[in-house]
């Protein structure tokens, strides 16, 4: 029952105006009136034509909410609950289920999470890497196309927040805690790695190049590729919510693609997935932040030990403060905190630049920026293809998680051949030993972790950026979101990273010899430098430490950011206190912003849900962060946080790919482009099953074009005899008597039968080698 019909038929009444609409304005003017919208977009109400929609009015919001989903409870005239119970329940089951499991069986949960992290990385590195680049190119195209001039709101609307506050909130919610946590440590990991393999991302000839690579790789992980996912979500939401007057919730962003299905369980799932990803992503950052705070407090007062129990106490103290901030609202609470936090970070940055060798730091900033733009394309597409080949060539049962390769006899054949050689006693060498490759796990440890972390933050930060960007143009949002935070974060990361590399070199020159440092592998002999267990123990190392200089590569991760403050003895305590306060405030802004977004999603776009719901989501966030720390209690908290980020980011990577399609459709529909306004549309959709084959507006009874049984039969035919549906579709396009339709159906039938045949004759439970030939024919069928 696939039918092609004119997209302009059966127009909804409320899209027709009793008076002529105002003439089109701006560079997109047409000589004719804008075409009306197709039927599926019946909830579009242009801000310029209908004015603003006040979604604090619950009656207005209910136009977009299925009554069966909405829970509204008042006690004594006090608003107690306002939420979509399906979305809230799905998200709560995922979050609290993980929390309870992690608290009850932390060892098993950590092992399972690490396994899934490696599985995702080994099988989907190409997806994480490729999608980030496609999204970036897509946004840049939109930015400089005719759509870049569209204002996110009414055509005469001004931005709600000034540029400074907008930037401060953008930066605070986007990357705040992370740049403190990783600012010194990440470049140090690349410069003097804790593992023996060399890292090779850009060409190197000496240790100076390795130092530059360390800074570049850090900037790569915090640069354009990170922010792109936030901006995609922010632009998509802003178009549909501020130009079309729809509620600010993630399902709304998919309206141009899914239509009325956003009101179905599919829409509930989108919002629930967004809440879960937001909470997992924020809790990853909270885990980083609480570790930095604990280490800082230990620096200020040695009686405060660095323990998981103390970190849990800190989490709950700050969760309470964040909850108070949420209750104050966006302008009074979150905006004020963001401005203060940004100011503290800026002061600390300038103080360090003036206290140390200013010219060295400025040289590093300019040079590192140039290296970033020189190598960003090449490294931006690197998947560590040949390094990750080691998973298959070594075929270790606990490491090779490549889909379909674990049963390969390749490694066994290599072992057999190797045993027949004169050096067979040595066994099969690893790739790093034979070819000087860097670790196959690098993508797992770093790049894919980062992309998963950024993506898991996307619904939270994207919604928040959309919330604070009303009144700006798409071009302003894209360029501002790309470059404004990057300019500042690059300066921060370069300053802190360069100070760390300088301190490491001071220690190596003072305490070591040429034999103690190998720049080619990025390794250092900490014992030779006088360090044991992360602490200086030799007389020389202690004397240098008393002067404020440490071998940072030999120090614990949490100590490094505070160690670089040590040379400035008179103000070291003051600077340490600033770092602790800065991290704590960024912790609070991330926590309250995340809870704020969770709350709005659960209330399906209600701008100011009841207080008890805000407390619930803040409490959920704190509980999950506690569980993550408990899972990693035996020294692997970072591993637990990384695992959750990567796994949470995978489903949302797929969702954002579809979101890009939705955004593209939204822009074309908004501007009345002929190709979409006069295009055809399928009468039925396989996703209609999520709305029981009767998708319709949120609260209107519609008569389905086809009966549910007809739709079910059609779905079964499409699943088990797709060539019949292909024939019907081809006839609609090429005509009833078209030979092309018969050819299409014949080829479809051939590929389908060959797929079934090869699956049937294949051994190994349908997963033998002939089965993959069958799947090749299936791909022909799909294409």
Secondary structure by P-SEA (a helix, b strand, c coil): cccccccccccccccccccccccccccccccccccccccccccccccccccccccccaaaaaaacccccbbbbbcccccccccaaaaaaaaaaaaaaaaaaaaacaaaaaaaaaaaaaaaaaccaaaaaaaaaaaaaaaaaaaaccccccccccccccccccaaaaaaaaaaaccaaaaaaccccaaaaaacccccccccccccccaaaaaaaaaaaaaaaaccccaaaaaaaaaaaaaaacccccccccccccccccccccccaaaaaaaaaaaaaaaaaaaaaaaaaaaaaaaaaaaacccccccaaaaaaaaaaaaaaaaaaaaacccccaaaaaaaaaaaaaaaaaaaaaacaaaaaaaaaaaaaaaaaacaaaaaacccccccccccccccccccccccccccaaaaaaaaaaaaccccccccccccccccccccccccccaaaaaaaaaaaaaaaaaaaaaacccccaaaaaaaaccaaaaaaaaaaaaaaaaaaaaaaaaaaaccccccccccccccccccccccccccccaaaaaaaaacccccccccccaaaaaaaccccccaaaaaaaaaaaaaaaaaaaaaaaaaaaaaaaacccccccaaaaaaaaaaaaaaaaaaaaaaccccaaaaaaaaaaaaaaaaaaaaaaaaaaaaaaaaaaacccccccbbbbcccccccccccccccccbbbbbcccaaaaaaaaaaaaccaaaaaaaaaaaacccccaaaaaaaaaaaaaaaaaaaaaaacccccccaaaaaaaaaaaaaac
